[in-house]
Amino acid sequence: MAARLWMGRLGWLALIWTLSVAALGVVATLLHWLMRAAGMH
């Protein structure tokens, strides 16, 4: 039972980490596009 609880916690941790990395990637890409659109190469 305890192992199943830990697996669930690790699963949520991995999910949150993956989503946060993806969100950072999206923000970085948007900033890159905005900087290129403003003429900053």
PDB file of all heavy atoms in Angstrom:
ATOM      1  N   MET A   1       0.832  -1.208   0.000  1.00  0.00           N
ATOM      2  CA  MET A   1       0.000   0.000   0.000  1.00  0.00           C
ATOM      3  C   MET A   1       0.868   1.260   0.000  1.00  0.00           C
ATOM      4  O   MET A   1       0.599   2.205  -0.719  1.00  0.00           O
ATOM      5  CB  MET A   1      -0.914  -0.027   1.225  1.00  0.00           C
ATOM      6  CG  MET A   1      -1.962   1.049   1.214  1.00  0.00           C
ATOM      7  SD  MET A   1      -3.182   0.712  -0.072  1.00  0.00           S
ATOM      8  CE  MET A   1      -4.312   2.021   0.209  1.00  0.00           C
ATOM      9  N   ALA A   2       1.917   1.258   0.824  1.00  0.00           N
ATOM     10  CA  ALA A   2       2.777   2.430   0.904  1.00  0.00           C
ATOM     11  C   ALA A   2       3.518   2.652  -0.412  1.00  0.00           C
ATOM     12  O   ALA A   2       3.717   3.790  -0.826  1.00  0.00           O
ATOM     13  CB  ALA A   2       3.765   2.281   2.052  1.00  0.00           C
ATOM     14  N   ALA A   3       3.916   1.552  -1.064  1.00  0.00           N
ATOM     15  CA  ALA A   3       4.624   1.684  -2.338  1.00  0.00           C
ATOM     16  C   ALA A   3       3.706   2.305  -3.388  1.00  0.00           C
ATOM     17  O   ALA A   3       4.149   3.125  -4.202  1.00  0.00           O
ATOM     18  CB  ALA A   3       5.118   0.316  -2.805  1.00  0.00           C
ATOM     19  N   ARG A   4       2.441   1.925  -3.377  1.00  0.00           N
ATOM     20  CA  ARG A   4       1.495   2.484  -4.343  1.00  0.00           C
ATOM     21  C   ARG A   4       1.307   3.987  -4.108  1.00  0.00           C
ATOM     22  O   ARG A   4       1.214   4.771  -5.060  1.00  0.00           O
ATOM     23  CB  ARG A   4       0.161   1.749  -4.231  1.00  0.00           C
ATOM     24  CG  ARG A   4      -0.830   2.150  -5.269  1.00  0.00           C
ATOM     25  CD  ARG A   4      -2.077   1.295  -5.187  1.00  0.00           C
ATOM     26  NE  ARG A   4      -3.055   1.781  -6.143  1.00  0.00           N
ATOM     27  CZ  ARG A   4      -4.274   1.307  -6.265  1.00  0.00           C
ATOM     28  NH1 ARG A   4      -4.661   0.306  -5.506  1.00  0.00           N
ATOM     29  NH2 ARG A   4      -5.099   1.793  -7.142  1.00  0.00           N
ATOM     30  N   LEU A   5       1.282   4.392  -2.847  1.00  0.00           N
ATOM     31  CA  LEU A   5       1.153   5.808  -2.511  1.00  0.00           C
ATOM     32  C   LEU A   5       2.355   6.594  -3.035  1.00  0.00           C
ATOM     33  O   LEU A   5       2.199   7.665  -3.619  1.00  0.00           O
ATOM     34  CB  LEU A   5       1.023   5.975  -0.995  1.00  0.00           C
ATOM     35  CG  LEU A   5       0.875   7.402  -0.478  1.00  0.00           C
ATOM     36  CD1 LEU A   5      -0.409   8.031  -0.987  1.00  0.00           C
ATOM     37  CD2 LEU A   5       0.897   7.413   1.037  1.00  0.00           C
ATOM     38  N   TRP A   6       3.554   6.030  -2.832  1.00  0.00           N
ATOM     39  CA  TRP A   6       4.758   6.711  -3.314  1.00  0.00           C
ATOM     40  C   TRP A   6       4.792   6.780  -4.831  1.00  0.00           C
ATOM     41  O   TRP A   6       5.237   7.773  -5.402  1.00  0.00           O
ATOM     42  CB  TRP A   6       6.010   6.014  -2.787  1.00  0.00           C
ATOM     43  CG  TRP A   6       6.368   6.502  -1.420  1.00  0.00           C
ATOM     44  CD1 TRP A   6       6.214   5.848  -0.256  1.00  0.00           C
ATOM     45  CD2 TRP A   6       6.923   7.776  -1.080  1.00  0.00           C
ATOM     46  NE1 TRP A   6       6.624   6.625   0.794  1.00  0.00           N
ATOM     47  CE2 TRP A   6       7.066   7.811   0.318  1.00  0.00           C
ATOM     48  CE3 TRP A   6       7.300   8.889  -1.842  1.00  0.00           C
ATOM     49  CZ2 TRP A   6       7.582   8.925   0.973  1.00  0.00           C
ATOM     50  CZ3 TRP A   6       7.812   9.996  -1.185  1.00  0.00           C
ATOM     51  CH2 TRP A   6       7.957  10.004   0.210  1.00  0.00           C
ATOM     52  N   MET A   7       4.321   5.721  -5.501  1.00  0.00           N
ATOM     53  CA  MET A   7       4.291   5.742  -6.965  1.00  0.00           C
ATOM     54  C   MET A   7       3.345   6.837  -7.456  1.00  0.00           C
ATOM     55  O   MET A   7       3.628   7.517  -8.437  1.00  0.00           O
ATOM     56  CB  MET A   7       3.856   4.373  -7.508  1.00  0.00           C
ATOM     57  CG  MET A   7       4.897   3.299  -7.326  1.00  0.00           C
ATOM     58  SD  MET A   7       6.485   3.689  -8.084  1.00  0.00           S
ATOM     59  CE  MET A   7       6.072   3.551  -9.804  1.00  0.00           C
ATOM     60  N   GLY A   8       2.227   7.010  -6.775  1.00  0.00           N
ATOM     61  CA  GLY A   8       1.297   8.074  -7.144  1.00  0.00           C
ATOM     62  C   GLY A   8       1.912   9.449  -6.952  1.00  0.00           C
ATOM     63  O   GLY A   8       1.772  10.330  -7.798  1.00  0.00           O
ATOM     64  N   ARG A   9       2.622   9.619  -5.857  1.00  0.00           N
ATOM     65  CA  ARG A   9       3.272  10.906  -5.587  1.00  0.00           C
ATOM     66  C   ARG A   9       4.357  11.195  -6.618  1.00  0.00           C
ATOM     67  O   ARG A   9       4.488  12.324  -7.097  1.00  0.00           O
ATOM     68  CB  ARG A   9       3.873  10.908  -4.186  1.00  0.00           C
ATOM     69  CG  ARG A   9       2.836  11.006  -3.095  1.00  0.00           C
ATOM     70  CD  ARG A   9       3.491  11.047  -1.733  1.00  0.00           C
ATOM     71  NE  ARG A   9       2.486  11.140  -0.688  1.00  0.00           N
ATOM     72  CZ  ARG A   9       2.770  11.129   0.597  1.00  0.00           C
ATOM     73  NH1 ARG A   9       4.014  11.040   1.004  1.00  0.00           N
ATOM     74  NH2 ARG A   9       1.812  11.221   1.496  1.00  0.00           N
ATOM     75  N   LEU A  10       5.137  10.173  -6.948  1.00  0.00           N
ATOM     76  CA  LEU A  10       6.184  10.360  -7.951  1.00  0.00           C
ATOM     77  C   LEU A  10       5.576  10.634  -9.323  1.00  0.00           C
ATOM     78  O   LEU A  10       6.125  11.422 -10.097  1.00  0.00           O
ATOM     79  CB  LEU A  10       7.085   9.122  -8.012  1.00  0.00           C
ATOM     80  CG  LEU A  10       8.067   8.959  -6.863  1.00  0.00           C
ATOM     81  CD1 LEU A  10       8.832   7.645  -7.005  1.00  0.00           C
ATOM     82  CD2 LEU A  10       9.030  10.123  -6.790  1.00  0.00           C
ATOM     83  N   GLY A  11       4.450  10.014  -9.615  1.00  0.00           N
ATOM     84  CA  GLY A  11       3.775  10.273 -10.879  1.00  0.00           C
ATOM     85  C   GLY A  11       3.312  11.711 -10.978  1.00  0.00           C
ATOM     86  O   GLY A  11       3.495  12.362 -12.015  1.00  0.00           O
ATOM     87  N   TRP A  12       2.723  12.223  -9.914  1.00  0.00           N
ATOM     88  CA  TRP A  12       2.291  13.628  -9.911  1.00  0.00           C
ATOM     89  C   TRP A  12       3.481  14.558 -10.014  1.00  0.00           C
ATOM     90  O   TRP A  12       3.434  15.569 -10.722  1.00  0.00           O
ATOM     91  CB  TRP A  12       1.492  13.945  -8.647  1.00  0.00           C
ATOM     92  CG  TRP A  12       0.055  13.568  -8.766  1.00  0.00           C
ATOM     93  CD1 TRP A  12      -0.574  12.557  -8.103  1.00  0.00           C
ATOM     94  CD2 TRP A  12      -0.932  14.189  -9.602  1.00  0.00           C
ATOM     95  NE1 TRP A  12      -1.886  12.509  -8.491  1.00  0.00           N
ATOM     96  CE2 TRP A  12      -2.140  13.502  -9.396  1.00  0.00           C
ATOM     97  CE3 TRP A  12      -0.900  15.249 -10.491  1.00  0.00           C
ATOM     98  CZ2 TRP A  12      -3.299  13.853 -10.069  1.00  0.00           C
ATOM     99  CZ3 TRP A  12      -2.065  15.595 -11.161  1.00  0.00           C
ATOM    100  CH2 TRP A  12      -3.246  14.903 -10.943  1.00  0.00           C
ATOM    101  N   LEU A  13       4.563  14.241  -9.309  1.00  0.00           N
ATOM    102  CA  LEU A  13       5.766  15.064  -9.368  1.00  0.00           C
ATOM    103  C   LEU A  13       6.309  15.115 -10.794  1.00  0.00           C
ATOM    104  O   LEU A  13       6.648  16.188 -11.304  1.00  0.00           O
ATOM    105  CB  LEU A  13       6.828  14.513  -8.417  1.00  0.00           C
ATOM    106  CG  LEU A  13       8.159  15.258  -8.384  1.00  0.00           C
ATOM    107  CD1 LEU A  13       7.971  16.658  -7.812  1.00  0.00           C
ATOM    108  CD2 LEU A  13       9.169  14.488  -7.563  1.00  0.00           C
ATOM    109  N   ALA A  14       6.372  13.954 -11.455  1.00  0.00           N
ATOM    110  CA  ALA A  14       6.864  13.902 -12.830  1.00  0.00           C
ATOM    111  C   ALA A  14       5.942  14.674 -13.769  1.00  0.00           C
ATOM    112  O   ALA A  14       6.411  15.379 -14.672  1.00  0.00           O
ATOM    113  CB  ALA A  14       6.984  12.449 -13.288  1.00  0.00           C
ATOM    114  N   LEU A  15       4.643  14.573 -13.558  1.00  0.00           N
ATOM    115  CA  LEU A  15       3.684  15.295 -14.397  1.00  0.00           C
ATOM    116  C   LEU A  15       3.847  16.804 -14.241  1.00  0.00           C
ATOM    117  O   LEU A  15       3.917  17.540 -15.228  1.00  0.00           O
ATOM    118  CB  LEU A  15       2.253  14.878 -14.047  1.00  0.00           C
ATOM    119  CG  LEU A  15       1.145  15.591 -14.813  1.00  0.00           C
ATOM    120  CD1 LEU A  15       1.191  15.211 -16.286  1.00  0.00           C
ATOM    121  CD2 LEU A  15      -0.215  15.257 -14.220  1.00  0.00           C
ATOM    122  N   ILE A  16       3.928  17.274 -13.008  1.00  0.00           N
ATOM    123  CA  ILE A  16       4.073  18.706 -12.751  1.00  0.00           C
ATOM    124  C   ILE A  16       5.398  19.214 -13.319  1.00  0.00           C
ATOM    125  O   ILE A  16       5.462  20.288 -13.922  1.00  0.00           O
ATOM    126  CB  ILE A  16       3.954  18.989 -11.238  1.00  0.00           C
ATOM    127  CG1 ILE A  16       2.509  18.739 -10.796  1.00  0.00           C
ATOM    128  CG2 ILE A  16       4.389  20.405 -10.906  1.00  0.00           C
ATOM    129  CD1 ILE A  16       2.332  18.725  -9.299  1.00  0.00           C
ATOM    130  N   TRP A  17       6.475  18.438 -13.152  1.00  0.00           N
ATOM    131  CA  TRP A  17       7.772  18.836 -13.681  1.00  0.00           C
ATOM    132  C   TRP A  17       7.724  18.935 -15.207  1.00  0.00           C
ATOM    133  O   TRP A  17       8.206  19.919 -15.790  1.00  0.00           O
ATOM    134  CB  TRP A  17       8.828  17.825 -13.256  1.00  0.00           C
ATOM    135  CG  TRP A  17      10.190  18.161 -13.772  1.00  0.00           C
ATOM    136  CD1 TRP A  17      11.069  19.053 -13.250  1.00  0.00           C
ATOM    137  CD2 TRP A  17      10.816  17.632 -14.944  1.00  0.00           C
ATOM    138  NE1 TRP A  17      12.213  19.101 -14.019  1.00  0.00           N
ATOM    139  CE2 TRP A  17      12.081  18.232 -15.063  1.00  0.00           C
ATOM    140  CE3 TRP A  17      10.428  16.690 -15.895  1.00  0.00           C
ATOM    141  CZ2 TRP A  17      12.945  17.932 -16.099  1.00  0.00           C
ATOM    142  CZ3 TRP A  17      11.295  16.397 -16.929  1.00  0.00           C
ATOM    143  CH2 TRP A  17      12.531  17.009 -17.028  1.00  0.00           C
ATOM    144  N   THR A  18       7.124  17.940 -15.847  1.00  0.00           N
ATOM    145  CA  THR A  18       7.029  17.947 -17.308  1.00  0.00           C
ATOM    146  C   THR A  18       6.229  19.140 -17.801  1.00  0.00           C
ATOM    147  O   THR A  18       6.625  19.820 -18.758  1.00  0.00           O
ATOM    148  CB  THR A  18       6.389  16.637 -17.799  1.00  0.00           C
ATOM    149  OG1 THR A  18       7.173  15.537 -17.324  1.00  0.00           O
ATOM    150  CG2 THR A  18       6.320  16.587 -19.306  1.00  0.00           C
ATOM    151  N   LEU A  19       5.106  19.425 -17.158  1.00  0.00           N
ATOM    152  CA  LEU A  19       4.287  20.562 -17.573  1.00  0.00           C
ATOM    153  C   LEU A  19       5.007  21.890 -17.343  1.00  0.00           C
ATOM    154  O   LEU A  19       4.889  22.806 -18.156  1.00  0.00           O
ATOM    155  CB  LEU A  19       2.946  20.541 -16.830  1.00  0.00           C
ATOM    156  CG  LEU A  19       1.996  19.405 -17.228  1.00  0.00           C
ATOM    157  CD1 LEU A  19       0.763  19.429 -16.330  1.00  0.00           C
ATOM    158  CD2 LEU A  19       1.608  19.508 -18.686  1.00  0.00           C
ATOM    159  N   SER A  20       5.763  21.987 -16.266  1.00  0.00           N
ATOM    160  CA  SER A  20       6.474  23.240 -16.009  1.00  0.00           C
ATOM    161  C   SER A  20       7.590  23.453 -17.033  1.00  0.00           C
ATOM    162  O   SER A  20       7.802  24.575 -17.496  1.00  0.00           O
ATOM    163  CB  SER A  20       7.040  23.273 -14.588  1.00  0.00           C
ATOM    164  OG  SER A  20       8.028  22.281 -14.411  1.00  0.00           O
ATOM    165  N   VAL A  21       8.290  22.392 -17.406  1.00  0.00           N
ATOM    166  CA  VAL A  21       9.329  22.510 -18.429  1.00  0.00           C
ATOM    167  C   VAL A  21       8.706  22.893 -19.768  1.00  0.00           C
ATOM    168  O   VAL A  21       9.225  23.744 -20.490  1.00  0.00           O
ATOM    169  CB  VAL A  21      10.144  21.201 -18.532  1.00  0.00           C
ATOM    170  CG1 VAL A  21      11.047  21.206 -19.747  1.00  0.00           C
ATOM    171  CG2 VAL A  21      10.956  20.993 -17.264  1.00  0.00           C
ATOM    172  N   ALA A  22       7.561  22.275 -20.094  1.00  0.00           N
ATOM    173  CA  ALA A  22       6.877  22.610 -21.343  1.00  0.00           C
ATOM    174  C   ALA A  22       6.414  24.063 -21.338  1.00  0.00           C
ATOM    175  O   ALA A  22       6.534  24.763 -22.351  1.00  0.00           O
ATOM    176  CB  ALA A  22       5.691  21.670 -21.554  1.00  0.00           C
ATOM    177  N   ALA A  23       5.905  24.530 -20.205  1.00  0.00           N
ATOM    178  CA  ALA A  23       5.448  25.921 -20.115  1.00  0.00           C
ATOM    179  C   ALA A  23       6.624  26.887 -20.290  1.00  0.00           C
ATOM    180  O   ALA A  23       6.490  27.910 -20.972  1.00  0.00           O
ATOM    181  CB  ALA A  23       4.758  26.158 -18.770  1.00  0.00           C
ATOM    182  N   LEU A  24       7.767  26.564 -19.709  1.00  0.00           N
ATOM    183  CA  LEU A  24       8.947  27.411 -19.895  1.00  0.00           C
ATOM    184  C   LEU A  24       9.374  27.441 -21.355  1.00  0.00           C
ATOM    185  O   LEU A  24       9.774  28.485 -21.874  1.00  0.00           O
ATOM    186  CB  LEU A  24      10.101  26.906 -19.030  1.00  0.00           C
ATOM    187  CG  LEU A  24      10.032  27.247 -17.555  1.00  0.00           C
ATOM    188  CD1 LEU A  24      11.163  26.538 -16.800  1.00  0.00           C
ATOM    189  CD2 LEU A  24      10.141  28.741 -17.347  1.00  0.00           C
ATOM    190  N   GLY A  25       9.277  26.306 -22.015  1.00  0.00           N
ATOM    191  CA  GLY A  25       9.612  26.256 -23.432  1.00  0.00           C
ATOM    192  C   GLY A  25       8.687  27.120 -24.268  1.00  0.00           C
ATOM    193  O   GLY A  25       9.134  27.819 -25.182  1.00  0.00           O
ATOM    194  N   VAL A  26       7.401  27.095 -23.952  1.00  0.00           N
ATOM    195  CA  VAL A  26       6.430  27.917 -24.684  1.00  0.00           C
ATOM    196  C   VAL A  26       6.717  29.399 -24.459  1.00  0.00           C
ATOM    197  O   VAL A  26       6.716  30.196 -25.402  1.00  0.00           O
ATOM    198  CB  VAL A  26       4.985  27.559 -24.256  1.00  0.00           C
ATOM    199  CG1 VAL A  26       3.989  28.571 -24.790  1.00  0.00           C
ATOM    200  CG2 VAL A  26       4.629  26.156 -24.742  1.00  0.00           C
ATOM    201  N   VAL A  27       6.975  29.789 -23.226  1.00  0.00           N
ATOM    202  CA  VAL A  27       7.264  31.189 -22.920  1.00  0.00           C
ATOM    203  C   VAL A  27       8.545  31.633 -23.628  1.00  0.00           C
ATOM    204  O   VAL A  27       8.599  32.725 -24.207  1.00  0.00           O
ATOM    205  CB  VAL A  27       7.376  31.403 -21.395  1.00  0.00           C
ATOM    206  CG1 VAL A  27       7.922  32.783 -21.069  1.00  0.00           C
ATOM    207  CG2 VAL A  27       6.009  31.204 -20.750  1.00  0.00           C
ATOM    208  N   ALA A  28       9.572  30.785 -23.615  1.00  0.00           N
ATOM    209  CA  ALA A  28      10.824  31.134 -24.281  1.00  0.00           C
ATOM    210  C   ALA A  28      10.612  31.293 -25.785  1.00  0.00           C
ATOM    211  O   ALA A  28      11.158  32.211 -26.401  1.00  0.00           O
ATOM    212  CB  ALA A  28      11.881  30.069 -24.002  1.00  0.00           C
ATOM    213  N   THR A  29       9.811  30.411 -26.376  1.00  0.00           N
ATOM    214  CA  THR A  29       9.537  30.508 -27.810  1.00  0.00           C
ATOM    215  C   THR A  29       8.765  31.780 -28.131  1.00  0.00           C
ATOM    216  O   THR A  29       9.086  32.477 -29.109  1.00  0.00           O
ATOM    217  CB  THR A  29       8.751  29.272 -28.284  1.00  0.00           C
ATOM    218  OG1 THR A  29       9.519  28.102 -27.992  1.00  0.00           O
ATOM    219  CG2 THR A  29       8.477  29.331 -29.770  1.00  0.00           C
ATOM    220  N   LEU A  30       7.785  32.122 -27.325  1.00  0.00           N
ATOM    221  CA  LEU A  30       7.027  33.348 -27.550  1.00  0.00           C
ATOM    222  C   LEU A  30       7.918  34.580 -27.432  1.00  0.00           C
ATOM    223  O   LEU A  30       7.822  35.497 -28.246  1.00  0.00           O
ATOM    224  CB  LEU A  30       5.856  33.437 -26.565  1.00  0.00           C
ATOM    225  CG  LEU A  30       4.706  32.476 -26.816  1.00  0.00           C
ATOM    226  CD1 LEU A  30       3.690  32.569 -25.673  1.00  0.00           C
ATOM    227  CD2 LEU A  30       4.033  32.753 -28.148  1.00  0.00           C
ATOM    228  N   LEU A  31       8.784  34.600 -26.432  1.00  0.00           N
ATOM    229  CA  LEU A  31       9.709  35.729 -26.290  1.00  0.00           C
ATOM    230  C   LEU A  31      10.660  35.809 -27.480  1.00  0.00           C
ATOM    231  O   LEU A  31      10.967  36.902 -27.966  1.00  0.00           O
ATOM    232  CB  LEU A  31      10.503  35.601 -24.990  1.00  0.00           C
ATOM    233  CG  LEU A  31       9.745  35.937 -23.709  1.00  0.00           C
ATOM    234  CD1 LEU A  31      10.602  35.609 -22.490  1.00  0.00           C
ATOM    235  CD2 LEU A  31       9.328  37.386 -23.691  1.00  0.00           C
ATOM    236  N   HIS A  32      11.104  34.671 -27.956  1.00  0.00           N
ATOM    237  CA  HIS A  32      11.985  34.643 -29.121  1.00  0.00           C
ATOM    238  C   HIS A  32      11.282  35.225 -30.343  1.00  0.00           C
ATOM    239  O   HIS A  32      11.852  36.039 -31.069  1.00  0.00           O
ATOM    240  CB  HIS A  32      12.414  33.198 -29.365  1.00  0.00           C
ATOM    241  CG  HIS A  32      13.337  33.021 -30.517  1.00  0.00           C
ATOM    242  ND1 HIS A  32      14.655  33.393 -30.464  1.00  0.00           N
ATOM    243  CD2 HIS A  32      13.130  32.522 -31.748  1.00  0.00           C
ATOM    244  CE1 HIS A  32      15.223  33.120 -31.629  1.00  0.00           C
ATOM    245  NE2 HIS A  32      14.315  32.581 -32.427  1.00  0.00           N
ATOM    246  N   TRP A  33      10.046  34.809 -30.564  1.00  0.00           N
ATOM    247  CA  TRP A  33       9.267  35.335 -31.699  1.00  0.00           C
ATOM    248  C   TRP A  33       9.042  36.839 -31.562  1.00  0.00           C
ATOM    249  O   TRP A  33       9.153  37.571 -32.535  1.00  0.00           O
ATOM    250  CB  TRP A  33       7.934  34.629 -31.810  1.00  0.00           C
ATOM    251  CG  TRP A  33       8.020  33.207 -32.309  1.00  0.00           C
ATOM    252  CD1 TRP A  33       9.095  32.604 -32.883  1.00  0.00           C
ATOM    253  CD2 TRP A  33       6.986  32.238 -32.266  1.00  0.00           C
ATOM    254  NE1 TRP A  33       8.788  31.312 -33.199  1.00  0.00           N
ATOM    255  CE2 TRP A  33       7.509  31.051 -32.839  1.00  0.00           C
ATOM    256  CE3 TRP A  33       5.678  32.245 -31.788  1.00  0.00           C
ATOM    257  CZ2 TRP A  33       6.736  29.888 -32.951  1.00  0.00           C
ATOM    258  CZ3 TRP A  33       4.918  31.084 -31.916  1.00  0.00           C
ATOM    259  CH2 TRP A  33       5.458  29.929 -32.476  1.00  0.00           C
ATOM    260  N   LEU A  34       8.705  37.295 -30.353  1.00  0.00           N
ATOM    261  CA  LEU A  34       8.481  38.725 -30.146  1.00  0.00           C
ATOM    262  C   LEU A  34       9.760  39.525 -30.375  1.00  0.00           C
ATOM    263  O   LEU A  34       9.708  40.606 -30.987  1.00  0.00           O
ATOM    264  CB  LEU A  34       7.959  38.976 -28.724  1.00  0.00           C
ATOM    265  CG  LEU A  34       6.513  38.561 -28.470  1.00  0.00           C
ATOM    266  CD1 LEU A  34       6.202  38.682 -26.985  1.00  0.00           C
ATOM    267  CD2 LEU A  34       5.567  39.404 -29.282  1.00  0.00           C
ATOM    268  N   MET A  35      10.884  39.022 -29.940  1.00  0.00           N
ATOM    269  CA  MET A  35      12.146  39.725 -30.142  1.00  0.00           C
ATOM    270  C   MET A  35      12.513  39.770 -31.625  1.00  0.00           C
ATOM    271  O   MET A  35      12.980  40.797 -32.129  1.00  0.00           O
ATOM    272  CB  MET A  35      13.258  39.068 -29.339  1.00  0.00           C
ATOM    273  CG  MET A  35      13.129  39.302 -27.838  1.00  0.00           C
ATOM    274  SD  MET A  35      14.348  38.392 -26.878  1.00  0.00           S
ATOM    275  CE  MET A  35      15.837  39.242 -27.352  1.00  0.00           C
ATOM    276  N   ARG A  36      12.261  38.694 -32.349  1.00  0.00           N
ATOM    277  CA  ARG A  36      12.529  38.703 -33.791  1.00  0.00           C
ATOM    278  C   ARG A  36      11.581  39.660 -34.502  1.00  0.00           C
ATOM    279  O   ARG A  36      11.985  40.354 -35.432  1.00  0.00           O
ATOM    280  CB  ARG A  36      12.399  37.302 -34.367  1.00  0.00           C
ATOM    281  CG  ARG A  36      13.557  36.401 -33.986  1.00  0.00           C
ATOM    282  CD  ARG A  36      13.487  35.076 -34.718  1.00  0.00           C
ATOM    283  NE  ARG A  36      13.935  35.220 -36.101  1.00  0.00           N
ATOM    284  CZ  ARG A  36      15.164  34.979 -36.518  1.00  0.00           C
ATOM    285  NH1 ARG A  36      16.072  34.600 -35.649  1.00  0.00           N
ATOM    286  NH2 ARG A  36      15.480  35.131 -37.785  1.00  0.00           N
ATOM    287  N   ALA A  37      10.317  39.699 -34.077  1.00  0.00           N
ATOM    288  CA  ALA A  37       9.344  40.592 -34.701  1.00  0.00           C
ATOM    289  C   ALA A  37       9.720  42.065 -34.449  1.00  0.00           C
ATOM    290  O   ALA A  37       9.443  42.918 -35.276  1.00  0.00           O
ATOM    291  CB  ALA A  37       7.940  40.317 -34.163  1.00  0.00           C
ATOM    292  N   ALA A  38      10.359  42.329 -33.309  1.00  0.00           N
ATOM    293  CA  ALA A  38      10.775  43.698 -32.981  1.00  0.00           C
ATOM    294  C   ALA A  38      12.080  44.068 -33.661  1.00  0.00           C
ATOM    295  O   ALA A  38      12.563  45.188 -33.496  1.00  0.00           O
ATOM    296  CB  ALA A  38      10.896  43.853 -31.470  1.00  0.00           C
ATOM    297  N   GLY A  39      12.689  43.133 -34.380  1.00  0.00           N
ATOM    298  CA  GLY A  39      13.925  43.427 -35.094  1.00  0.00           C
ATOM    299  C   GLY A  39      15.177  43.100 -34.333  1.00  0.00           C
ATOM    300  O   GLY A  39      16.272  43.471 -34.750  1.00  0.00           O
ATOM    301  N   MET A  40      15.059  42.419 -33.223  1.00  0.00           N
ATOM    302  CA  MET A  40      16.244  42.012 -32.464  1.00  0.00           C
ATOM    303  C   MET A  40      16.651  40.603 -32.911  1.00  0.00           C
ATOM    304  O   MET A  40      15.936  39.649 -32.678  1.00  0.00           O
ATOM    305  CB  MET A  40      15.942  41.987 -30.965  1.00  0.00           C
ATOM    306  CG  MET A  40      15.650  43.320 -30.376  1.00  0.00           C
ATOM    307  SD  MET A  40      15.449  43.149 -28.604  1.00  0.00           S
ATOM    308  CE  MET A  40      13.916  44.014 -28.378  1.00  0.00           C
ATOM    309  N   HIS A  41      17.812  40.511 -33.543  1.00  0.00           N
ATOM    310  CA  HIS A  41      18.231  39.199 -34.048  1.00  0.00           C
ATOM    311  C   HIS A  41      19.265  38.618 -33.136  1.00  0.00           C
ATOM    312  O   HIS A  41      20.289  38.988 -32.932  1.00  0.00           O
ATOM    313  CB  HIS A  41      18.776  39.315 -35.464  1.00  0.00           C
ATOM    314  CG  HIS A  41      17.672  39.637 -36.437  1.00  0.00           C
ATOM    315  ND1 HIS A  41      16.940  38.671 -37.063  1.00  0.00           N
ATOM    316  CD2 HIS A  41      17.174  40.807 -36.867  1.00  0.00           C
ATOM    317  CE1 HIS A  41      16.045  39.239 -37.856  1.00  0.00           C
ATOM    318  NE2 HIS A  41      16.165  40.568 -37.751  1.00  0.00           N
TER     319      HIS A  41
END
